[in-house]
Amino acid sequence: MKLTNINKSFGDKQVLKNISLDFPIGKTTVLVGPSGSGKSTLLRTLNLLVTPDSGEYEFDEEHLDFSKKITTKEKTILRKKTGMVFQDYNLFPTKTVIGNVIEGPTQVLKHSKKQAQTTARQLLAKVGLAEYENSYPSALSGGQAQRVAIARALAMAPEYILLDEPTSALDPELELSVLKVLLGLAKENQSMVIVTHNMLFAQKIADKIIFVENGNILYDGSPAEFFDANNPNQRIKKFINSMTMKDL
């Protein structure tokens, strides 16, 4: 998965500035940076929830040129390859947990209900929610709802899972339950791109760190170098210190 010379503006504000990045298969790429830096816009570009003004996007055999019109077919192909997990879960409130998980496979992938339910139960067990399959979202904690959202994304068998601050709305104890699930997926070499403000989590899970500020990429490399106390980049050191409260 690769972006080349991506630009995106909303009105007079340019939020992505000539960005070129690749996202390795089987690895976890973590996007960090201050609020409003363009991280979420960049993540949503990978799922085509945001369409850039210019640039190119390569994903397997697919090649998109954003100077041309992107067709519905092209968007559908890309979205089948990427599963999106939002910070506010976006579960269907009138469907049970298992109903939420089988919705995509039955409606989009045209799997049989029996096949989808079998896969859904396996995924709910993976995220620690096997006993909640008949519960409704209103009966779940935030951490449980987010784990259902992860299972729902996995049910579509995407090549990449894209997660936009998946634990930002959770208290620390509930956050931990979600982070453990994501660490488990990383160990299974599930390709993921994650936007997060949790630096401890980023340091633990990332194979690659991308630091975004004002629509620019200021760092694209290894977590070890990024978090090194002797990192010569003073902007990065200041950011890490502020996020980990070392400056208090």
C-alpha angles and dihedrals in degrees: 000000000000138000122199127193094339118184128180132174133183106204108310094342118093106208100175119040119197093311122185119183142148127212112208119229115246092019138099116241116193123202115207135170142111122308112281093022095124099260097127093043089052092049092048090051088064089059093038091240080127118039114208121229092231142353136072137278124201122190117167105304093344119102122183125190109197092201084074131058113277111223127223088244091056091049091049093051092051094045092053088058094050130055117204124211116188129202092244095050097231093216120167103255095206095053127076121243092265090043089058093049096049096045096088098041093049099040102034106023092034094227117163115261091243093052092046092049092051091053092043092055090051091051094046088053089050091056093042099252105105093127093053099062093114096042123104123235091251089065094054131090118238091258092051092048091052091050089053088052089053091049089049091053092048091050089070090058093229122185089227133025115211116203123190108202090314095185103034093105095049133090115241097264094050090042090058092058091056094044091054090055091051092048088053091052091049090054088054088055094246106167109242140172112198132187110204144155092203103104095184090055092045091052092050101045107029124105087177133020125207118190114202126191129166091349094305131109108238096172135020114170150070124346090228093062093039094054096037110128087223095053103143092213103100094192091058092045091051091049094050092046092051093047093048092040093237089141093062 
